[in-house]
Amino acid sequence: MQEHENTDTSRKRGIFLLPNLFTTAGLFSGFYAIVAAMKGDFEIAAIALFVAMIMDGLDGRVARLTGTQSAFGAQYDSLSDMACFGVTPALVVYSWGLQYLGKLGWLVSFVYVAATGLRLARFNIQQEQADKRYFVGLSCTLAAAVVAGMVWVGTDFDIPGKRISELVAIIVFGLALLMVSNIRYHSFKEIDLKGNVPFIAVLVVVLLYALIAWDPPKILFSMAFLYAASGPVLWLKQACSNLRQRWRLRKQ
């Protein structure tokens, strides 16, 4: 009986270790992206950042699917997010393009890091009351995807960051503002991975994989940029709709 209990205890420890291994893999990828950027290997740095995003998406999914959520895992994941999607993209984009702007460059990088920290802190204290279908503010993971995609596309087209450093600063600063804004973004957390899905959904996923494999830097950057832009577009649409409703009420 005692031997059976020990086996169950070991098994539970192994299951709880699983999602944290994905988090650690993501943290490793984020750290490697910094090392690659310091060496000037910006394509490798961008790819490592995307790998960190994949690991970040998997650790939470694995924890929910296996029923191994824990307070430790949540805190570890949040700290990893700060390092991987706050500090890492800021250092990568600074090394690639912002360093040529002098003081303005590192200040924009710092604003990005600070915005990430604020965004994560707000998420941690509001996640119990928040609508799971939406993020309040741009997810730091998707903001990092825009940064990584921009660096990767620039490297792919042989465009040095120095040439477009002003544009890079505007984009990075805009991403920081979106992260701390109250603009809502779809979280897609309502998608049930354990349930049955229509055949068309599987086909869409296959086509999406094929599209990304066809030209990873352009497709990943386009997808991340469009998602980041979707929030302000939907906000403007809602604001215009509210203004029309108020105008009609005044006329009545």
Secondary structure, DSSP 8 states (H G I E B T S, - for coil): -HHHHHHHHHHHHHHHHHHHHHHHHHHHHHHHHHHHHHTT-HHHHHHHHHHHHHHHHHHHHHHHHHT---HHHHHHHHHHHHIIIIIHHHHHHHHHTGGGGTHHHHHHHHHHHHHHHHHHHHHHHHTTTS-TTEEES--HHHHHHHHHHHHHHHHHTT--TTTTHHHHHHHHHHHHHHHHS--EEE--TT--SSS---HHHHHHHHHHHHHHHHSHHHHHHHHHHHHHHHHHHHHHHHHHHHHHHHHHHHH-
